[in-house]
Amino acid sequence: MVLAPVASGRVNELRRVLASMNGLPGTADPHNALIPFAQFETLHFARLLVLEDETLDDITKYGLPRVNYPTYLAFLADFDGDASAFVDELLLKAGGGVTRIFSYCEGFEPTADLRHWIEAHRASPATAYVNLIGRTSRQVSEEAALHDSLVSYVAQNSANLKSMSPGSAHQAMAQYVRGEQHAGRLTLTSMAATPLAWRLRNFVNLVGVPLVLLLLTPILLIYLPFFLIQLRWHEKNDPEIAPRITPAHAHQLAILEDHDVTNQFSAMGSLKPGVFRRWTLVFILWVIDYTARHIYGRGRLARVSTIHFARWVFLDNKKRLLFASNYDGSLESYMDDFINKVGFGLNVVFGNGIGYPRTRFLLLDGAKDEQKFKYVLRRHELATEVWYNAHPGLTALDRHRNMLIREGLEKPAMSDEEARLWLQLI
């Protein structure tokens, strides 16, 4: 994520430039002249959006003055591999377009070192979630092509396949795929080894976070009663701010949604004032980041399996928070999924934000007040000016199915029962 304040008076100009990158409203033309996203083989999703918060007056409900934070331009990308390699490719294929886009930002000089400027404006997430850690964009493309090819093969050879045992049908399809690979019509690239440096960092995180928590346990246990007293005092006194969004804002958001089976979501807001809420959220996101990295990177976040990528990023010295995700289905079903399956997870994070429905001990209530929760979420949602999805039409479940098809295909032999279950995937 690259984050920079937009120069005064240039927001509307910037929005017009960003709109020129789109095919459909808010949806990038993959071959647009500024950043031709389709040329980036490692890219899964990308977005550009103006972070203009319309809820800054909410702080006055606490008797505090409004803070006029900068309006930012954010460029987010979810990609495979090393960040420096992606920046190299970005400068090579879209350096001119990136220069034009960020020329609307404060302090940007077109003659400056663009790489240095990007690095200086990178914003690291407090928490990041990946649906399946290690699955590359190339793998998604190749396995989707494999699925489509097998569907076509089955349709053309259904009579012969019905006369075979499941094991024999599996062998026939494996032979067909080998022929397609030999002819160059299908490619199934071998999985690259995970870099040693990443594995070492991951191992340090795997062991280090529990070790730190273990060392902190005596202090945390002593502080816990005081924490609960402070928490309940805040929960009883923090105002709820949940008006319905204006029709104009609702329309602006609606025209950007449901052009595909996958959607984007971007929302931002201010944390409730004071160090108590700020450091509560810092600690919570630190723990969630650990679980996302080591527990939930296998196809689902708790019981929610529709999210491809998500991130939580602190802004303005941890006074505000940006949440961005890529998910399957409509926003209504997305919100319902979370309310019904992991409402407590919404509460522990967003319950520290101004206006959120009242929680009880941070875990209870909150999102269970469905209507208020949805009003708050929509009110804080931002219109994403440019959004790119490298694999339109493929849900997270489609990608998982295609991966299982490939894994089954690469087995040298299957029992009839295993083959029967595998054939049901096609």
N, C-alpha and C positions, 0 to 999 in steps of 0.2 A: 504494500500500500504506500502510495506517495501522496503526501498531504501538504497543501500550500494555501495561504490566504489569498483570495482574489483581490486584485487592485480595486480601489474605490471607484465606483461608477462604471465598472466593466462587466458586471455580472450578466446583464442582458446580452451584450456582445458575445460573451463566452457561451451562453446557452444557445445562441444561434449557430455558432461554429460546431458545437457538439451535436445539435440537431442535424447538421449536414452529414454526419457520419451514419445516419440511420436509414434503414429501409422502411420498416414499420415504425410507428411511434415508440421511441425508447429502445428499439431493438436494432442493434448494429447491422449495417450492411457488411458482411464478412470481408468484402473487397474494397471497403471505402478507402479514399485517397489518403487520409491522415494516418490511421493505424489499420493496415490490412490484416485483421486478426486471423484470417484463414491461412496466412502464410506461417503461423507460429504452431509448429507441430506439437509442442509440449503444453500448449495452453488448453485449459478446460473451460474456464469462465473468466470474463473481465467486465469491468464496469467503470464508467466515469460519471460522477454526480457532483452537484453543487450542494454543499452542506450549509443550508440556510435554515436556521431553526426559528420556527414561528411560535415557539412556546416559551421564549425567554422571559416574558412577563410573569410567568407562573411563580418565580422566586419571590415576587412581591406578596404572595399569600403568607409568606413567613415573616413579613415585616422588613424584608431586606430590599435594597434597590436593585433594579434590573442591571445586569451586566451585558454590555454590548460586545459579545465575542465576535471574532472575525467570521466572515463567510468564507468557507474553504472550498477548494476544488480537491476532490479525492479521485485517485486512479487506483483501482484494486484489480489484482490478477491472481488467479489460482492456477499454478503451473507445476510441471514436473522438474525435478533437478535443482541445481544451485541457482540462487538469486542472481549472482554476478553473471552467470551464463545467459540468463533471461534478459538482463539489462544489455548485454553485448548484442543479442539478437534484436532487441527493441531499437537500439541506436542504429544498427545496420539497416533494418527494414523500415523503420518509421521515425528516424531521427528528426527529419524535417517536420513531420506531423506533430510529434511530441513537443518540439520547440514552439510550433505555432500555438498549440493548446495551452502550454504553460506560460506563454508570453503574456497571458492575461493575469498572471499572478504577481504579487508584490515582490520586488527585488529581483525579478528574473531578467537577466540580460542575454539576448540571443547569441552574443559572442562568448558567453561564459562556457566553461567545461560542463556539458550537459550531464555526463556521468556523475561528476562531483555534486552537481545540483540535486540530482535524483537521490543520491546516497544521503545528502544532508537533509532531505525532506522525507525520508522513509519513516513510516509509523508502524511499529511492531504491535501485533495483537497481544492483548492480555490473555486471551484464550482463542485457540483455533481448533476447528473440527473438520476432519476429512472422513467421508463416508467409508472408504476402504483405503487405508494407508498402503501405498506401494503400487496401486493400479494406475497405469499411465494413460495419457490421452491416446497414444498410439494403440495401446492394448484395447481400449474401448472401441476405437474405429475398426480394428482388425476383427475383433470378436463379433461386432455387429454385422460386418460383411460375411463372416462365417455363418452366423445364424440365418441371414437372408439367403445365402447360397444353399444351405441345407433345407430350408423351407421350400425353395424352388425344386430342389432335387426330389424331395418327398412327393411333391405335387405331381411331378413328371413320372415318377416310378412307384406310385402307390400300389398298383396291382402286384408287382413283383415283391415289394417289401412286405405286403400283407401275407404272402405265402411263406415268408422266412420266419425263423425263430427270432426273438429279440436279439440274441447274441450274434446271429448271422447278419441281421439288419445293421447292427452296430459296426461289424466288420466291413460291410458293403459301403457304409457311409464313410468310414475311415479311409477306405481305398479311394472313394470318389474325391475326398478332400486332398489326399496326396496327389492325385492327378491334377486337380485344380491348382495346387501349389506348384507343381512341376511346370504347368502351362503358364504360370505367372498371373493367373486370375485371382488367386487368393494368397495372402501373406500372413503368416503367423510368426511374428518375430519372437525369438527367445527372450525370456525375461532377463533384464540386466541385473547384475548383482547389486545389492544395496551398498552404497559407499561405506567404507570402514569408518570414516569420520562421523557420518550420521549415526551409525550403530553405536559408536562409543558415546556420543552425546546423548543418545536415547537411553543407553544403559545408565549413564550418570544421573539422568533425570529419574529413571525408574527406581534407582536405589536412593538417590539423594533426597527426594521430596519426603518419602516416609521417614528417613533418618532425621530430617529437620523437624518433622511433626513429632517424632518420638522425643527428641530433645526438648521440644517446646511443651510437651504434654503437662509437666508439673505446673508451668506458668499458666497454661490455658485452663487447667482445672481450677486453679485458684481464682482466675479472672471470670470463669463461667457464670457464677451467680451475679456478679456485678454487671456482666454483659447482658444477661437476661433482664435485669432490672432496667438498665438503660434502654434496651431494645423495646420493652413494653411501654416505657414512657414515651419514646419516639412514636411508636405505632399508634398510641392513643391520641397523640397531639398533632401528627403530621396531617395536613389537609389532603383530601382526595380532590383531584381535578379531572373530571371525566365528562366534559360536554361532548355532544355529537359534533363530528367534523362538519365543516361547511360544505354545501353542495358543490361549490367550485373545487375544493380540495379533493372531494370524493371523486369527481369527474376526472380531474387531472391524474389521479392514481389509477382509476379504472381503465383509461385508454392505454395504459402501459402493460396491462395484465392479460394473461390467458391467450396470448398469441401462439402458445405451444404448451405441451404437457408440463413443462418446467417453467417456473417463474423466479423472479428475483424479489428480494425484500431488503429494504434499507430503512433504518430508523435511528433517530438520535434523540437525546434528551439530557437534561441536567440531573446530576445527583442531588439528593436531598442535602441541604447545607450542613457543614460540620465535619470534623475529622472522624467522628464515630461511624457515620454511614460510608464515608470514603474508604476507610481502612477495612471495614467489614466487607465491602465489595472487592477490594484488592485481594483479600484473603480468599474469598469465595471463588473468584475467577482463577486464582492460582491453583486451587484444588480441582476445579472443573477442568482446567487445562491438562492436569495430570490424568484425570479419568478419560478425557477425550483422546489423549495420546496413547494410553496403555490399556484401556478397557473398552472404549466405545468406538475404536477405529476399525471395526470389523463389519460394517454394514448398517449399523443403527446407533442412534443416540438415545440411550435408555430404550424405550419401546417404540421410538419414532424412526422409521426406516426411509423417509422420503427426502431427507436433507442430503445434498451432495457436498457442499462446503458451507462453513459458517465461521464468522469471527466476531469477537468483541474487542473494540479498540478504545482506550482512554484518550480523551482530548483535553487540552487546556489545563494541564497540571492536575489531571484526574478529577476535574470538575464536571466533565460531561463524558458521555459514552456513545459510541456508534456501534450498532449491530447490523451486520450484513450477512445474508444467506442466499443460497440457491436451492430451491425445493421443488418437489413435484406436486401437482394439483393446484387447486384454487387457494387463495389466501384464507377464505372461510374454513376450508377443510384443514389447512395448515394450523390455524389457530385452535380449531376444535381438537385436533390431534394432541396438541400440547396441553390444552386444558384438561382433557380426559385422561391422558396417560402420564404426564409429568408436570402437572400444575405446580407442584412444590418447587420444581426447578425454575419455573418462571418467577415464582415468588422470591426465591433467595437471591436472584440476580436483579430483576427489574423492580422488585419491591423496595430497592434502595434508590429508585428514581423518583423525582418529583411528580406527584399526581397519581401514582399507582393506587389501585384499590387497596383498602386497608388489610394488612396481613395480621396474623396472630402467631407470635414466635417465629416469624419470617417464613415458616413452612406452610402454615394453614391459611385458609380463606383466600384473600387476594384474587387470583385468577379464577377462583370458583364463582366469583360474581361476574359471570360471563359477559353480560352486556357492558358493564363498566370497563372490564378488561379490554374488550374489543374497541370501545370508544377511545381508550387511552392509546392503544397500539396504533390505530389508524391515524389518530391525531399527531403522533410522533413520526409517522411514516413519511419518507421523503420520496419525491419523484426521481427515479434514476434516469438520467438523461441518455446514457448509452449503456446497453447491456449486450454482451456477447456470450453465446452458448455454443461451444465447438461441436456439440452432438445433439442437435435438436431432435425431438421425437423419441429420445431414449430416457426412460425413467431410471431411477436408481435400481429398481427391481429388474428392469430389462437388462441392465449392465451386469447384475449379479447372475441372472439366468444365463446370459451369453458366456460368462466366465465358467460357469458349471458345465456348459456344453463343451467348451474347449477342453476343460480338465478331463471330462469323460472321454472325449475323442482321443486324447493322448494316452489313455490307458491301453496297454497292449491287448488285454482281454478282459471281458466282463462275464459274469454269470448271467443267465437269462433274466433273473429278477433285477439285478443291477442295470442291465441293458433296458429292461422295460421301463424302469423309473427314469433312466436317462432319456429315452425316446419321448417321454411325456414333456420334456423341456422344449422340444422342437415344435 
